[in-house]
C-alpha cells in the first residue's frame, strides 16, 4: 500500500518508536517515481535532522534529490495521476508529529503555518493574475480569523520588513511588476506571514546578481534570529552554505554522502565527492596555485543507479578498497563528533589523500 494512503479498518498501528527531540527529523526517507522507463529513485534512504534556530545546508549537483526532499517534507508530492504518484516511505517528524503517515488535511494545516517554503522561481510560484498583496493576505487569512483590512495591514508591514520600498503602494502590484530581487523578497514575506517554525529555502538566490544575493541571505538570517526558526537552505552553491549554514548535508544520487557541522565539512571533508565540490569552488581567502578542477563525469541516472557506491564510476579512489565500491552500498558512519560519511575508504587512507593530494590544491 502507498505510504500516503489511509490504513484500512483493522490494520494495526505501525510502531515508529519515540518521536525525535529535534524540531525536524527525517528517517530513512525514500521517494520513488514510477515512469514508463522504470522507477526513478529520487531519494533513496535519507536521514537528517534540524533544530530550531539552526540552519542546515543541503548541497549537491542537480538531480541529487535536494528539491524532492524539500517537497516531501512540505507534503507537496501527494497529487498526480495514480500511475505517476510517488511512492513515499520512511518517517518525517515535525515537532513530534509524523507527516508521511498523516492525512493530506493534517499536512495542509501545518503547511504555511508551522512550515513554509521559499521556492526557487518566485515568478512561477506566485499567481500572475493576483496582486502580491492579495496572495499574502490569502496565506495569512487561511490560518488566522482576521478581517481583510487587518490582513492587508499585516501584509504591508511584512513587505516593509523584507525591504520592499513603498510597501503601502507596492502591495497592489502584480508579480511581473517586481524585479527579480523584489519578487524573491515578496516570496519570503509570503512564506513568513504566519511566523513558521520551519523555513525551507530552495535555491533562494538563483539567477540573482551577487549584491542582491547577499541582501537576500542577510534577510533570511535576520528573520531567522527574530523568529527562531529552523532553516533548510537547499543550494548547489557552496559559498552560500559557507556563509549561512550551521550544518551541511552533502547529497549524491538520492543519498547522503557526508553530514556534519559546516566548519568540519569545509575544513576536514571526508568524502571524495565533497572534495570534488570544494575543488571546483573559487576561493577569495587564499591564492590558488592550480586551476579549478570540476568533478569528472556526470551524475548517474536515478533509474539505473550504479551498484555499490553510486559515486564509484566518477571516484578517482574507488579502486583502493578491494572492489567494495562496486558491490556494497556504503552506510553512513561516524568519523568524528557529529561527522558522518558514507565511504569505503579506510580512515587513514582518506586522511592521507586529503592531506597530501587535495588540501594543498584548494
SULRAKA-V258337 format. One record per pair of residues at least 6 apart in sequence whose ideal C-beta (glycine too) atoms are under 7 Angstrom apart, sorted by the first residue. I is the first residue (numbers start at 1). J is the second residue. D is the distance in Angstrom with one decimal. If there is no record, write none. Layout:
i=[I I]
j=[J J]
d=[D D]
This chain:
i=[2 2 3 3 3 3 4 4 6 16 16 19 19 20 20 22 22 22 23 23 23 23 23 23 23 24 24 24 24 24 24 25 25 26 26 26 26 27 27 27 28 28 28 28 29 29 29 29 29 29 30 30 30 30 30 30 31 31 31 31 31 31 31 32 32 32 32 32 32 33 33 33 33 34 34 37 38 39 40 40 41 41 41 42 42 42 42 43 43 43 43 43 44 44 45 46 46 46 47 48 48 48 48 50 50 50 51 52 52 52 52 53 53 54 54 54 55 55 55 55 55 55 56 56 56 56 57 57 57 57 57 57 57 58 58 58 58 58 58 59 59 59 59 59 59 59 60 60 60 60 60 61 61 62 63 63 64 64 64 64 64 65 65 66 66 67 67 70 70 70 70 70 71 72 72 73 73 74 74 74 74 75 75 75 77 77 78 88 90 91 91 92 92 92 94 94 94 94 95 95 99 112 112 112 112 113 113 113 114 114 114 115 115 116 116 116 116 117 117 117 118 118 118 118 118 118 119 119 119 120 120 120 122 122 122 122 123 123 125 126 126 126 127 128 128 128 131 131 131 132 132 132 132 133 133 133 133 135 136 136 136 136 136 137 137 137 137 139 139 140 140 140 140 140 141 143 155 156 156 156 158 158 158 159 159 159 159 159 160 162 162 162 162 163 163 164 164 164 164 175 178 180 180 181 181 181 184 184 184 185 188 188 191 192 195 196 197 197 198 198 199 199 200 201 201 201 201 201 202 203 203 204 204 205 205 205 205 208 217 217 217 220 221 224 233 233 233 233 235 238 238 238 239 241 241 242 242 245 246 246 247 247 247 248 248 248 249 249 250 250 250 250 250 251 252 252 252 253 253 253 253 253 254 255 255 256 256 257 257 257 257 257 258 258 258 258 258 258 258 259 259 260 260 260 261 264 264 265 269 269 270 270 270 270 270 271 271 272 272 272 272 272 273 275 276 277 278 279 279 279 279 279 280 280 280 280 282 283 290 295 296 297 297 300 300 306 306 307 307 308 308 308 308 308 309 309 309 309 312 312 312 315 317 317 318 320 320 321 321 324 325 330 330 330 331 332 332 332 333 333 334 335 335 343]
j=[85 87 88 89 100 101 78 88 103 91 98 93 96 49 93 49 50 51 50 51 52 95 197 198 230 49 50 93 94 198 230 49 93 46 47 48 92 47 90 91 45 47 90 91 43 46 69 72 90 92 43 44 45 88 89 90 42 43 68 72 77 86 88 39 40 41 42 86 87 40 42 84 86 83 84 303 303 303 302 303 254 302 305 65 68 254 302 65 68 69 72 254 254 255 255 69 255 256 256 56 249 256 259 56 230 232 230 197 228 229 230 228 230 230 246 247 224 231 233 244 245 246 232 245 247 249 233 235 241 244 245 248 262 66 69 232 234 249 251 235 236 238 241 248 250 277 66 236 250 251 252 236 299 236 299 302 251 252 253 254 299 251 254 234 251 202 234 117 200 202 232 234 77 88 92 92 200 111 115 117 200 99 107 111 86 88 104 100 100 98 100 98 99 100 110 114 115 198 114 197 107 139 142 143 194 143 194 196 196 197 198 196 198 191 192 196 199 191 200 202 187 188 191 201 202 204 125 187 202 202 203 206 183 184 186 187 175 183 187 135 175 187 135 174 175 176 172 173 174 171 173 175 186 152 155 171 172 190 155 158 189 190 193 148 151 152 155 190 193 151 154 155 193 194 151 194 171 167 168 171 189 192 193 167 170 171 186 189 167 185 188 189 219 185 219 170 182 185 186 183 186 207 208 208 212 215 204 208 216 219 219 220 199 223 227 229 229 230 229 230 229 231 232 220 231 232 233 234 234 234 235 216 220 213 216 217 240 216 240 243 244 231 244 231 240 241 244 245 241 277 278 281 281 248 262 262 266 262 261 262 260 261 262 260 262 265 256 259 257 258 271 273 274 257 273 310 311 299 300 302 305 310 302 310 342 332 342 271 273 274 311 342 265 269 270 271 274 340 341 332 340 338 339 340 338 336 339 274 275 278 335 339 341 343 350 341 343 311 315 316 317 343 311 358 295 295 362 292 293 358 361 362 292 293 294 295 292 362 361 314 314 313 314 306 310 312 313 326 327 325 326 327 328 329 325 329 330 344 318 325 326 325 345 353 325 345 349 344 345 344 344 342 343 344 342 340 341 342 340 341 340 341 347 350]
d=[6.7 6.3 4.9 4.8 5.4 6.9 5.7 6.0 7.0 5.9 6.1 5.6 4.3 6.4 5.1 3.8 6.3 5.3 6.2 5.8 4.7 5.7 6.6 6.6 4.8 6.3 4.5 7.0 5.7 5.7 5.9 4.3 4.3 6.2 5.8 5.3 5.4 5.3 5.7 4.1 5.5 5.8 4.3 7.0 5.6 4.6 6.8 6.3 3.9 6.6 6.0 5.7 6.0 7.0 4.8 5.5 5.1 4.1 5.3 5.2 6.5 5.4 5.4 5.3 6.6 5.2 7.0 6.4 4.5 4.2 6.2 6.8 5.1 6.3 6.5 5.8 4.2 6.7 4.9 5.5 5.4 5.3 6.1 5.1 4.2 5.6 5.8 4.5 5.4 5.5 6.8 4.9 4.1 5.6 5.9 6.2 6.4 5.8 7.0 6.7 5.2 6.9 6.4 4.7 4.5 6.2 6.3 6.4 5.7 6.9 4.9 5.1 7.0 6.1 4.7 6.8 6.9 4.3 5.9 5.5 5.0 5.1 5.1 6.5 5.0 6.2 4.8 6.8 3.6 7.0 3.3 4.9 6.8 5.1 7.0 6.3 4.9 4.8 6.2 6.2 6.3 6.2 5.6 6.5 5.6 6.9 5.7 6.8 6.2 3.9 5.9 6.4 5.2 6.7 4.9 6.8 4.3 5.5 6.5 7.0 6.8 5.5 4.1 4.7 5.8 5.6 6.4 6.6 4.8 5.4 6.6 5.7 5.6 6.2 6.8 5.7 6.6 6.0 6.5 5.4 6.7 6.2 3.6 6.3 4.7 6.3 5.4 5.9 6.3 5.8 5.9 6.9 4.2 5.3 6.6 6.6 6.4 6.7 6.7 6.8 5.8 5.7 6.5 6.3 5.8 4.5 4.7 6.5 5.9 5.5 6.6 5.4 4.0 4.0 6.9 4.0 5.7 6.4 4.5 6.6 5.5 5.7 5.1 4.4 6.6 5.0 3.9 6.5 5.9 4.8 4.2 5.7 4.1 5.4 6.8 4.0 6.0 6.0 6.4 6.1 4.4 6.7 6.1 6.8 6.0 6.4 5.2 6.3 5.7 6.5 5.8 6.1 4.9 6.3 5.0 3.5 5.8 6.2 4.1 6.7 6.0 5.1 5.5 6.6 4.3 5.7 5.3 5.5 5.1 4.7 5.8 6.8 4.7 6.5 5.1 5.1 5.8 4.9 5.3 5.2 4.5 6.8 6.0 3.7 6.5 5.9 6.8 5.4 4.1 4.4 5.3 4.7 6.1 5.6 6.5 5.4 6.1 5.7 6.7 5.9 6.2 6.3 5.7 5.8 3.8 7.0 6.3 6.6 5.7 7.0 6.5 6.9 6.3 6.0 5.5 6.4 5.7 6.5 6.4 4.9 4.9 5.0 4.6 6.3 6.7 7.0 5.2 6.7 4.7 6.2 5.7 5.8 6.9 4.0 5.5 6.6 6.3 6.7 6.6 6.1 5.6 6.8 6.0 5.3 6.8 6.7 5.8 6.0 6.3 6.0 6.8 4.9 6.8 5.8 6.7 6.6 6.0 4.7 6.8 6.1 6.8 5.6 6.2 6.5 5.1 4.3 6.0 4.9 4.6 4.3 6.5 6.6 5.2 6.6 5.3 6.2 5.5 6.7 5.5 6.7 5.5 3.8 6.2 6.8 6.9 5.9 6.3 4.7 5.0 6.7 7.0 5.6 6.3 6.7 6.0 4.3 5.1 6.9 4.9 6.9 4.5 5.9 3.7 6.5 6.3 6.6 5.1 6.6 5.8 6.3 5.5 7.0 4.1 6.5 5.7 5.2 5.2 6.8 5.0 6.8 5.5 6.9 5.2 4.9 3.6 6.9 6.0 7.0 4.4 7.0 6.6 6.6 5.5 6.3 4.6 6.3 6.3 7.0 5.2 6.3 5.8 6.4 4.0 5.5 5.8 6.3 5.6 6.2 6.5 5.2 4.6 4.9 5.5 6.2 4.5 6.8 5.3 6.4 4.1 3.8 5.7 6.7 6.1 6.4 4.2 6.3 6.2 4.2 6.0 4.4 5.4 4.3 5.7 5.3 6.3 4.5 7.0 4.9 6.5 6.8 5.6 5.3 6.3 6.9]
